[in-house]
Amino acid sequence: MQEDADGTLRKISIDDVEIGMVLEDVFNAQGVLLLSSNISVFSQEQIDTLRKRGVVSVFINTKTGKDVAPGKQVLPFSEEEMVQRREQEYYKELSRAKEVHKITLEKAREALSSVRMGKQFAAKDLEQSAQNIVESILRNPDALVSLSQIKGYDEYTYEHSVNVGILITSLAHSIGYRDEMLLWAGVGGLLHDIGKMRIPEPILNKSGKYTDAEFAVMKRHPDHGIDILKNYRDISDLSKKVVIQHHERYNGKGYPRGLEGDNIHEIGLIAAVSDVYDAMTTDRVYRAAWTPQKALALIFQGCDTEYSRNIVERFTKHLGIYPVGSFVQLFNGERGIVIRVDKGMILAPDVLILFSSDGTRRKRPVEYKLARKQKEEQGEEFRIKLSLNPKEYNVDVREYINANPFD
């Protein structure tokens, strides 16, 4: 491997560094970080100083700076360097993604509250929020999705809209959506439940099972959503497909139109899986949240009936078998929280161990990179055995997902 996934990062010898290049994080031969990323090379003295400090190779960013000269050797990345780069990029984006998530939640709250009060909402603000989601996902596809796994309770309607917007955008990007289609997919996700603002609150917030009459009222919310959006000509048809089709089902037994199979737009199929997954994994007044594994298993059981098998398989691969925020037990008895998933190793995520094998809670959590641990002696002991409910162990996942080891 001579360059990173998007072709903008190259590893070269310190002897081939030239003025005009832009360096990423710089380490000496012992792996000690000397300088943080985005260092512009503007003098030979700067290069000489790095060499004297034990730097033998560097990573250059060819998107923001000069490329390596023709004929010069581009060094291969080691597997360890590739993993380290992905990890650093993830945590670097995580801090930015937190702000995106926070602002998007505010804008979603404002928009839906306006509709509830019979007022117009600021469509441009919501479009900008969707653009922020797209840009975060383009910088790193995992950080914002990880934050969508941190579930609240008090503001379900708003948080659900934001989380579905993130999940739809992220999955659409992994499938190949680009530019405006990706943006409008995100807008649709943020607005998918806007029609619920016309549902009477006693029904919307009911803690028990709906009567047939109440469910008939609830099932009208996609149509209400489209009716609301008819006054917003700048919102695209793709966004409106999300609003009207997120409750359609592959076998034709969904609502409001009872569409079947290929008659459902692909973005509607994506929205259906994203919507139900986030709903299943969130605490509600009438039931506790399901673990991500239980939710994914139930969705998978609906392949070819309720949901498109292709979309479900892509969604599962995208999130990982054990998504960020999962509380898991290893075969050695240790328990912890999944804090990062590498797309190439979805069965071996990074886990923050909170409980020792004897069940006692550790005073200081320790991070395991399961992909690495499983290659060691007795590596089988470091496979994930099962998923658990963190509440039964008095664990608040949010405390740990927000942590950044690079801060």
C-alpha positions in Angstrom: 0.0 0.0 0.0 1.7 3.2 -1.2 -1.0 5.7 -0.5 -4.2 6.0 1.5 -7.7 5.2 0.4 -8.4 8.5 -1.4 -4.9 8.8 -2.9 -3.9 12.1 -1.2 -1.6 10.8 1.5 1.9 9.4 0.6 4.8 8.2 2.7 8.2 9.3 1.6 11.8 9.5 2.9 12.8 12.6 4.7 15.5 13.0 2.0 12.8 13.5 -0.6 10.9 16.2 1.2 10.8 19.5 -0.7 9.7 23.1 0.0 6.0 23.4 -0.7 5.0 20.1 0.7 2.5 19.8 3.5 3.2 17.2 6.2 0.8 15.2 8.2 1.7 14.1 11.8 5.5 13.8 12.1 7.1 11.0 14.2 10.7 10.2 14.9 12.2 6.8 14.5 11.0 5.8 17.9 7.4 6.6 17.1 7.2 9.8 19.2 4.9 12.5 17.8 7.0 15.6 17.1 4.6 17.8 15.2 0.8 17.7 14.5 -0.7 17.6 11.0 -0.8 20.3 8.3 2.8 21.5 8.6 3.8 23.5 5.5 7.5 23.1 4.5 8.9 26.5 3.7 12.7 26.1 4.1 15.5 23.7 3.8 16.4 24.5 7.5 13.1 23.1 8.5 13.8 19.8 6.7 17.3 19.6 8.2 15.9 20.1 11.7 13.4 17.2 11.3 16.3 15.0 10.1 18.4 15.9 13.1 15.5 15.0 15.4 15.4 11.5 14.1 12.8 11.7 11.4 13.4 9.2 8.7 10.1 9.3 6.8 7.0 11.5 6.7 3.5 11.5 5.3 2.7 14.2 2.8 -0.8 15.5 1.9 -0.9 15.9 -1.9 -4.3 17.5 -1.8 -3.1 20.6 0.2 0.6 20.6 -0.8 3.2 19.6 -3.4 3.4 16.0 -4.6 6.6 13.9 -4.6 8.8 14.5 -7.6 8.6 12.1 -10.5 11.0 9.2 -10.2 11.2 9.5 -6.4 10.2 6.5 -4.3 6.9 6.4 -2.5 7.3 4.1 0.5 4.7 1.4 1.4 2.5 1.9 4.5 2.8 -0.8 7.1 -0.4 -2.4 8.3 0.2 -0.8 11.7 0.5 2.7 10.1 -2.7 2.2 8.2 -4.6 1.3 11.3 -3.0 4.2 13.2 -3.9 6.7 10.4 -7.5 5.6 10.4 -7.7 5.8 14.1 -6.2 9.3 14.3 -8.5 10.5 11.5 -11.5 9.1 13.3 -10.7 10.9 16.6 -9.7 14.1 14.8 -13.1 14.2 13.1 -14.9 13.2 16.3 -14.5 16.5 18.0 -15.8 18.4 14.9 -18.6 15.9 14.6 -19.8 16.6 18.1 -20.4 20.2 17.1 -22.1 19.2 13.9 -24.4 16.9 15.9 -25.1 19.6 18.5 -26.0 22.3 16.0 -28.1 19.9 13.8 -30.1 18.9 16.9 -30.8 22.6 17.6 -32.0 23.2 14.0 -34.1 20.1 14.0 -35.8 21.2 17.2 -36.4 24.6 15.8 -37.9 23.3 12.5 -40.2 20.7 14.0 -41.3 23.0 16.8 -42.2 25.7 14.3 -44.3 23.2 12.3 -46.0 22.1 15.5 -47.0 25.7 16.1 -48.3 26.1 12.6 -45.4 28.2 11.5 -43.0 28.0 8.5 -39.6 26.5 9.3 -36.2 27.7 8.1 -35.5 25.3 5.2 -32.1 26.8 4.4 -31.0 26.2 8.0 -31.9 22.6 7.8 -30.3 22.3 4.4 -27.1 23.8 5.9 -27.3 21.2 8.7 -27.5 18.4 6.1 -24.5 19.9 4.3 -22.6 19.8 7.6 -23.5 16.2 8.0 -22.3 15.4 4.4 -19.0 17.2 4.9 -18.3 15.4 8.2 -19.0 12.0 6.6 -16.7 12.9 3.7 -13.9 13.8 6.1 -14.4 10.5 8.0 -17.4 8.2 7.5 -17.5 6.8 11.0 -17.2 9.7 13.6 -20.7 11.2 13.2 -22.3 7.8 12.9 -20.7 6.8 16.2 -22.3 9.9 17.8 -25.7 8.8 16.5 -25.4 5.7 18.6 -25.4 7.8 21.8 -29.1 7.8 22.8 -31.0 10.3 24.8 -34.5 10.1 26.1 -35.9 13.5 26.8 -35.9 14.7 23.1 -36.6 11.5 21.2 -38.5 13.2 18.3 -35.6 15.6 17.6 -32.7 13.2 18.2 -34.4 10.5 16.2 -34.7 12.9 13.2 -31.0 13.8 13.5 -29.9 10.2 13.9 -31.9 9.0 10.9 -30.5 11.9 8.9 -27.0 10.8 9.8 -27.6 7.1 9.1 -29.3 7.7 5.8 -26.5 10.1 4.6 -23.8 7.7 5.7 -25.3 4.6 4.1 -26.1 6.5 0.9 -22.5 7.7 0.7 -21.2 4.1 1.2 -23.5 3.0 -1.7 -22.2 5.7 -4.0 -24.5 8.7 -3.6 -22.6 12.0 -4.3 -23.0 15.7 -4.3 -26.6 17.0 -4.4 -28.1 13.5 -4.1 -26.2 13.0 -0.8 -27.3 16.4 0.5 -31.0 15.8 -0.3 -30.9 12.3 1.2 -29.7 14.0 4.4 -32.4 16.6 4.3 -35.0 13.9 3.8 -33.7 12.1 6.9 -33.9 15.2 9.0 -37.5 15.8 7.8 -38.7 12.2 7.6 -41.1 12.6 10.6 -42.1 16.2 10.1 -45.7 15.0 9.5 -45.9 13.8 13.1 -46.1 17.4 14.2 -49.7 17.3 13.0 -50.5 14.2 15.0 -52.3 15.0 18.3 -49.8 14.9 21.2 -51.9 12.4 23.3 -51.5 9.9 20.4 -47.9 10.8 19.5 -46.7 10.5 23.1 -48.9 7.5 24.2 -47.1 5.0 26.3 -49.3 2.0 25.6 -50.4 0.2 22.5 -52.4 2.1 20.0 -56.0 1.3 19.3 -56.9 0.6 15.7 -58.3 4.1 15.4 -55.2 5.7 16.9 -52.9 3.7 14.6 -54.9 4.9 11.6 -54.3 8.5 12.7 -50.5 7.8 13.2 -50.2 6.2 9.8 -51.2 9.5 8.2 -48.0 11.2 9.2 -46.1 10.6 5.9 -48.9 12.2 4.0 -49.0 15.1 6.5 -45.3 15.5 5.9 -45.7 15.8 2.1 -48.6 18.2 2.6 -46.3 20.4 4.8 -43.5 20.3 2.3 -45.6 21.3 -0.7 -45.0 24.9 0.3 -41.2 24.4 0.1 -40.4 24.2 -3.6 -36.6 24.2 -3.0 -36.8 20.8 -1.2 -36.0 18.1 -3.7 -38.2 15.1 -4.7 -35.5 12.8 -3.3 -36.0 14.3 0.2 -39.8 13.9 -0.2 -39.3 10.3 -1.2 -37.7 9.7 2.3 -40.7 11.5 3.9 -43.4 9.5 2.1 -41.7 6.1 1.8 -39.9 5.5 5.1 -42.7 3.3 6.4 -43.2 1.4 3.1 -42.2 -2.3 3.3 -40.6 -4.5 0.6 -43.5 -7.0 0.7 -46.1 -4.3 0.1 -47.5 -4.3 3.7 -46.2 -0.9 4.7 -47.9 2.5 4.6 -49.2 4.9 3.4 -49.3 3.5 -0.2 -48.6 -0.2 0.2 -45.8 0.0 -2.3 -43.9 -3.2 -3.1 -40.3 -4.2 -4.1 -38.9 -2.1 -6.9 -41.8 0.3 -6.7 -40.1 1.7 -3.6 -37.3 4.1 -4.4 -33.9 3.0 -3.1 -33.7 6.0 -0.8 -37.0 4.8 0.7 -35.5 1.4 1.3 -32.5 3.0 3.0 -34.8 5.2 5.1 -36.9 2.3 6.2 -33.9 0.4 7.7 -32.3 3.5 9.2 -35.6 4.6 10.8 -36.5 1.3 12.4 -32.9 0.6 13.6 -32.7 4.0 15.4 -36.1 3.5 16.9 -35.3 0.0 18.1 -32.1 1.0 19.8 -33.5 4.0 21.7 -35.3 4.0 25.1 -39.0 4.8 24.8 -41.7 5.3 27.4 -43.2 1.9 26.6 -40.1 -0.2 26.3 -36.3 -0.2 27.0 -33.9 0.1 24.1 -32.8 -3.1 22.4 -29.1 -3.8 22.0 -27.7 -3.0 18.5 -27.2 -6.8 17.9 -30.9 -7.6 18.7 -32.1 -4.8 16.5 -29.8 -5.9 13.6 -30.9 -9.5 14.0 -34.6 -8.6 13.9 -34.1 -6.4 10.9 -32.1 -9.2 9.2 -35.0 -11.6 9.8 -37.1 -9.2 7.8 -35.0 -9.4 4.7 -37.0 -10.0 1.5 -40.2 -9.4 3.4 -40.1 -6.1 5.2 -36.7 -4.9 4.0 -34.5 -5.1 1.0 -31.8 -7.8 1.6 -29.2 -5.7 -0.3 -29.8 -2.6 1.9 -29.9 -4.6 5.2 -26.6 -6.3 4.3 -25.0 -3.0 3.4 -26.3 -1.4 6.5 -25.0 -4.2 8.8 -21.6 -4.1 7.1 -21.6 -0.3 7.4 -22.3 -0.2 11.1 -20.5 -3.4 12.0 -21.9 -6.5 13.7 -21.1 -4.8 17.0 -21.6 -1.0 16.3 -20.0 1.7 18.4 -21.7 1.9 21.7 -22.3 -1.9 22.0 -21.6 -3.3 25.5 -20.0 -6.7 24.9 -18.4 -9.7 26.8 -15.3 -11.4 25.5 -14.7 -15.2 25.7 -12.3 -14.5 28.5 -15.1 -13.0 30.6 -14.0 -9.3 30.3 -16.7 -6.8 29.4 -16.5 -3.4 27.7 -17.8 -0.9 25.2 -17.1 -0.9 21.5 -15.5 2.5 20.8 -14.4 2.1 17.2 -15.1 -0.2 14.3 -12.8 -0.7 11.4 -14.8 -1.5 8.3 -12.3 -4.3 7.3 -12.6 -6.0 10.7 -16.2 -5.7 11.8 -15.9 -8.7 14.1 -12.8 -7.3 15.9 -13.6 -3.7 16.9 -11.7 -1.6 19.5 -13.2 -2.2 22.9 -12.7 -0.2 26.1 -12.6 -2.9 28.9 -14.5 -1.8 32.0 -14.9 -5.1 33.8 -12.2 -7.8 34.6 -12.9 -11.4 33.9 -13.9 -12.0 37.5 -16.7 -9.4 37.1 -15.1 -6.6 39.1 -15.1 -3.1 37.7 -11.7 -1.8 36.7 -10.5 1.4 38.4 -9.0 2.4 35.1 -10.4 1.2 31.8 -8.0 -0.3 29.3 -8.4 -0.3 25.5 -8.1 -3.5 23.5 -7.6 -3.6 19.8 -9.3 -7.0 19.2 -7.8 -7.4 15.7 -4.4 -7.2 17.3 -5.2 -9.2 20.4 -6.7 -12.1 18.4 -3.3 -12.6 16.6 -1.5 -13.2 19.9 -1.2 -16.4 21.9 -4.7 -17.5 23.1 -6.2 -15.0 20.8 -9.5 -16.9 20.7 -10.1 -15.6 24.2 -10.3 -12.1 22.8 -13.3 -12.7 20.5 -16.6 -11.2 21.4 -18.9 -13.8 22.9 -22.2 -11.8 23.3 -23.8 -8.4 23.6 -25.2 -7.2 26.9 -27.4 -4.4 28.2 -25.1 -1.8 29.7 -27.8 -0.6 32.1 -27.7 -3.9 33.9 -24.1 -3.1 34.8 -24.7 0.6 35.6 -22.8 1.7 32.5 -23.6 5.0 30.8 -22.2 4.5 27.3 -22.2 8.2 26.6 -19.4 8.8 29.1 -17.0 6.7 27.0 -18.0 7.3 23.4 -17.3 11.0 23.9 -13.8 10.4 25.2 -10.9 11.1 22.8 -7.6 9.4 23.6 -5.8 11.9 21.4 -6.9 14.9 23.3 
